[in-house]
Amino acid sequence: NQVSQLRQFAAAQSWEVMAEYVDHESGGKADRSEFRRMFTDAAQRKFDVVVVWALDRFTREGVAETFEYIKRQTR
């Protein structure tokens, strides 16, 4: 349900979806395969924007860690 709504949102913005990063592991840890792949692709500038259903879908490690992930990619 979340993925289809995110796809609809991207289409409504006329955005090209470069990849979808879907983990089936707990968001409480950073050592998730798709999470790591997303950061690898971000470092290679394969995309400009990450869209998530809700912030807790991105990570459940807490606010401080979330901001650290964001800062890491905007430097």
HELIX and SHEET records of a PDB file:
HELIX    1   1 GLN A    2  ALA A   12  1                                  11    
HELIX    2   2 SER A   33  ALA A   43  1                                  11    
HELIX    3   3 LEU A   55  PHE A   58  1                                   4    
HELIX    4   4 VAL A   63  THR A   74  1                                  12    
END                                                                             
